[in-house]
Amino acid sequence: MSLEREFQTYFDSVGDGPDRCYLCRRTPAEVKQFFGFDEDGEPLKAAEHGIEDVVLEKMDIMSYRGERPVCAICQLNMDAIAMLDEYDVLKRISQQMREDRDTLWPPSGS
């Protein structure tokens, strides 16, 4: 089976079909917009910011070679967690989300 067909099969089985980040569920277009680019790689507000000749040349804003695709935004967040050496905090939050998620939300009526 070709890589492209395997890729499509994976996304069809994930649920909503379109290409999305495994963690945040953003589409590639949403990730590009977050960084200030249109789907074609052109900056959205170049004239407003006085930017010339800036184009998102490499359009790889999603990693596909790992076990699941992850967007550049989530990868940056993981880099920040690593730089702060807070993997233990991430692990505790993940455990809370699985086992006691009600404690993460403010009490009702507040």
C-alpha positions in Angstrom: 0.0 0.0 0.0 1.4 3.4 -0.9 2.3 5.9 1.8 -0.4 8.3 0.6 -3.1 5.6 0.8 -1.9 4.6 4.3 -2.0 8.2 5.3 -5.6 8.6 4.1 -6.7 5.4 5.7 -5.3 6.6 9.0 -7.1 9.9 8.9 -10.3 8.2 7.8 -10.1 5.9 10.8 -9.4 8.7 13.3 -12.8 10.1 12.9 -13.5 13.4 11.1 -11.5 12.6 8.0 -9.5 15.7 7.4 -5.8 16.1 8.1 -5.5 17.2 11.8 -3.0 17.4 14.6 -3.3 14.4 17.0 -3.0 16.6 20.0 -4.9 19.8 19.3 -6.9 18.7 16.2 -5.9 21.8 14.2 -5.8 21.5 10.5 -2.7 22.5 8.5 -4.5 25.7 7.4 -5.3 26.6 11.0 -1.6 26.1 11.9 -0.5 28.3 9.1 -3.0 31.0 10.1 -1.7 30.8 13.7 1.8 31.7 12.4 0.3 34.5 10.2 0.3 32.8 6.8 -2.4 31.9 4.3 -2.7 28.3 3.0 -0.5 29.1 0.0 2.4 30.3 2.3 1.9 34.0 1.7 1.9 36.3 4.9 -1.6 37.4 5.8 -0.8 41.0 6.8 2.5 41.7 4.9 1.6 45.2 3.9 0.2 46.1 7.3 3.5 45.1 8.9 5.8 46.3 6.1 7.0 42.8 5.3 8.3 42.1 1.9 9.6 38.9 0.3 8.5 36.7 3.3 6.9 33.4 2.3 6.5 30.2 4.2 8.7 28.2 1.8 8.7 24.9 3.6 5.1 23.9 4.0 5.8 21.1 6.4 3.9 22.4 9.5 2.7 18.9 10.5 5.0 16.0 11.3 3.7 12.8 9.7 6.6 10.4 10.2 5.9 9.8 13.9 3.3 7.5 15.4 0.7 10.3 15.0 0.9 13.7 13.2 1.7 16.6 15.4 1.5 20.3 14.3 4.3 22.9 14.7 2.3 24.7 17.5 2.1 21.6 19.7 5.8 20.8 18.9 6.7 24.3 20.1 4.7 23.7 23.3 6.5 20.5 23.9 9.9 22.3 23.3 8.9 24.9 25.9 8.0 22.1 28.4 11.3 20.4 27.8 13.3 23.7 28.1 11.6 24.4 31.4 12.3 20.7 32.5 8.6 20.3 33.4 7.9 16.8 32.0 7.0 15.7 35.5 4.3 18.5 35.7 2.9 17.4 32.3 2.8 13.8 33.6 0.8 14.9 36.7 -1.6 17.0 34.7 -2.1 14.1 32.3 -2.9 11.9 35.2 -5.3 14.4 36.7 -7.1 14.6 33.3 -7.5 10.9 33.2 -8.3 10.2 36.9 -9.7 13.4 38.5 -10.6 15.9 35.8 -13.3 17.6 37.9 -10.6 19.1 40.1 -9.2 21.0 37.1 -12.3 23.1 36.6 -13.5 25.9 38.9 -16.4 25.1 41.2 -19.8 25.6 39.8 -21.3 29.0 40.6 -18.0 30.8 40.8 
